[in-house]
C-alpha cells in the first residue's frame, strides 16, 4: 500500500492510499453506493431540506435512460 495523495488542512493531514482506489467497475459501484448511503443518513438526520427523489421522480429517471442506476 502506498500513498497516492496527501492533503493538509491546518494541522490535519489526510493520506489517500492506493488500496482505496477501486480496481474495477463493480468495486467502484460498491464504494459509490456506500458513499451515497452515508450521505443520505447524514442529511436525513440533520437536515429537513427536500434533497431526496420521490418515487415518481425515480421512475422518471429510470425510464429516461440518461442515467445508469447501480
JOCORLIN-V565311 format. One record per backbone hydrogen bond with DSSP energy under -0.5 kcal/mol. CO is the residue of the C=O (numbers start at 1). NH is the residue of the N-H. If there is no record, write none. Layout:
BEGIN
co=<CO	CO>
nh=<NH	NH>
END
This chain:
BEGIN
co=<2	5	7	9	12	14	15	16	16	17	18	24	25	26	27	28	29	30	31	32	33	34	35	36	37	38	39	40	41	42	43	49	54	55	56	57	58	59	60	61	61	67>
nh=<18	16	14	12	9	7	17	4	5	20	21	28	29	30	31	32	33	34	35	36	37	38	39	40	41	42	43	44	45	46	47	51	58	59	60	61	62	63	64	65	67	69>
END
